[in-house]
Amino acid sequence: MAKKVLVMGLKKSGLAAIKLLLNYDYDITLTINNELSIAERNELSLYNVKIYEKGHPLSLLDEEWCYIVKNPGISYNIPFVKEALNRNIKIISEIELAYQLSNNIFLGITGTNGKTTVTTLIYEILKAQLDDVYCGGNIGIPISDIVREHGDNNIIVSELSSFQLMGIIDFKPKIATILNLAPDHLDYMNSVEEYYESKLSIYFNQDEHDYFVLNIDDALVQEYVKDIKAKIIRVSLNKKADAYLENDFIYFKDEAIININDIKIIGKHNLYNIIIAVVYAKVMGIDNDVIRKVISNFKGVEYRLEKVDGLNNNCYYNDSKATTPDSTITALEALSKTDLILIVGGYQKGLDNRPLINYLNKHANIKRLYTFGAIKDLFEDVAIETIKLEKLDMVIKDILENYHNQTILFSPATSSFDQYVNYEQRGEHFNKLVKGE
């Protein structure tokens, strides 16, 4: 009799989980809140998946499941999930599924800001010297797809969101880090403490054979990270540590790795991203020349302080990936010596905008503020001249009518879900607007 698994939610991770489970002869049931598209229905019909649309029937919990694979976007507070947990049914993420059904080396990266940059950079460094290196998780393709397509004995560099980490049981990365901590996802979490706790699970299963990269400059990381069993590698830009910055060089174990003047991506936050990537590379045995070459050629990731050539000879920075006030402050600090026109806007997800407002009021280089979308009215206390508009295209139209030879920073400070599917779609739209496409 086939073992039974319930998959909650489809999208990329749910479909990847289903395809991986098929390799192991599981009897699969799918529940989704909406209706399937014709293409989705046709594909799933090939896999003999039982489908329940328009919700998650509680009656399904009377059946015997090996576990439930839950899409990260589905809240733990809905009745079906609460009752499943009450009945001690295991609920895991697609990340955990891929880990349990494979034998690979996982490198885990989480944190509030910088995950995609660090994950991408580690991947680029490792693949420059090693074979069978892949990258996925919260970035790019689901880990289950990597496992299904490439099997075992690979290195998988994994960007991990708090939602994904809430669904792990045995996941054990060889190297892990929490880059930084700041409030986020308060529309999903019960509290900011729950959000921070979700990040900590990245190292819970590590042991003395593994490594944890600890940012000793981040006060919240220092406060929350406890009882680490792995070997700790400390990093700092401010003091001597296992990896540190001194005299414009990044050092690892007192060995100079790269001069920061050879780095293309801007901002102090990117020095943290780079120093942590250096640690991962050194632990994995990468040659210094390879590390230097990749880092010196690295231009950053799409929609993260991405410099865009656009109309009116303006200099545009597309920071659509800035989905928290803290990440927008980070972008502003990277451009603190430049006069700016700032654009913020999007979906209000319960975050406190006061730190960003205080920052704006203290820095004279920000000459004008545009706000749009659901949060457009939440900046009343800003002393800067502010223009409130409904949509991003209205903002860019006004900028193009009034500004030439200026620096424009698009750093939304919140998520995109009021008007866009995700930050990528929002970032792509911004690029098209400023290029007149």
HELIX and SHEET records of a PDB file:
HELIX    1   1 LYS A   11  LEU A   22  1                                  12    
HELIX    2   2 ILE A   38  SER A   45  1                                   8    
HELIX    3   3 LEU A   58  ASP A   62  5                                   5    
HELIX    4   4 PRO A   79  ASN A   86  1                                   8    
HELIX    5   5 GLU A   94  GLN A  100  1                                   7    
HELIX    6   6 LYS A  115  LYS A  127  1                                  13    
HELIX    7   7 ILE A  143  HIS A  150  1                                   8    
HELIX    8   8 SER A  162  LEU A  165  1                                   4    
HELIX    9   9 VAL A  192  LEU A  200  1                                   9    
HELIX   10  10 SER A  201  TYR A  203  5                                   3    
HELIX   11  11 ALA A  219  TYR A  224  1                                   6    
HELIX   12  12 ILE A  260  ASP A  262  5                                   3    
HELIX   13  13 LYS A  268  VAL A  283  1                                  16    
HELIX   14  14 ASN A  288  ASN A  297  1                                  10    
HELIX   15  15 LEU A  311  ASN A  313  5                                   3    
HELIX   16  16 PRO A  325  ALA A  334  1                                  10    
HELIX   17  17 ARG A  354  LYS A  362  1                                   9    
HELIX   18  18 GLY A  373  ILE A  375  5                                   3    
HELIX   19  19 LEU A  392  ASN A  402  1                                  11    
HELIX   20  20 TYR A  423  LYS A  435  1                                  13    
SHEET    1   A 5 LYS A  50  TYR A  52  0                                        
SHEET    2   A 5 ASP A  27  THR A  31  1                                        
SHEET    3   A 5 LYS A   4  MET A   8  1                                        
SHEET    4   A 5 TYR A  67  LYS A  70  1                                        
SHEET    5   A 5 ILE A  91  ILE A  92  1                                        
SHEET    1   B 9 VAL A 133  GLY A 137  0                                        
SHEET    2   B 9 ILE A 155  GLU A 159  1                                        
SHEET    3   B 9 ILE A 105  THR A 110  1                                        
SHEET    4   B 9 ILE A 175  ILE A 178  1                                        
SHEET    5   B 9 TYR A 211  ASN A 215  1                                        
SHEET    6   B 9 LYS A 231  SER A 236  1                                        
SHEET    7   B 9 ALA A 243  GLU A 246  1                                        
SHEET    8   B 9 PHE A 249  PHE A 252 -1                                        
SHEET    9   B 9 GLU A 255  ASN A 259 -1                                        
SHEET    1   C 6 GLU A 306  ASP A 309  0                                        
SHEET    2   C 6 CYS A 315  ASN A 318 -1                                        
SHEET    3   C 6 THR A 407  PHE A 410  1                                        
SHEET    4   C 6 LEU A 340  GLY A 345  1                                        
SHEET    5   C 6 ILE A 366  PHE A 372  1                                        
SHEET    6   C 6 THR A 386  LEU A 389  1                                        
END                                                                             
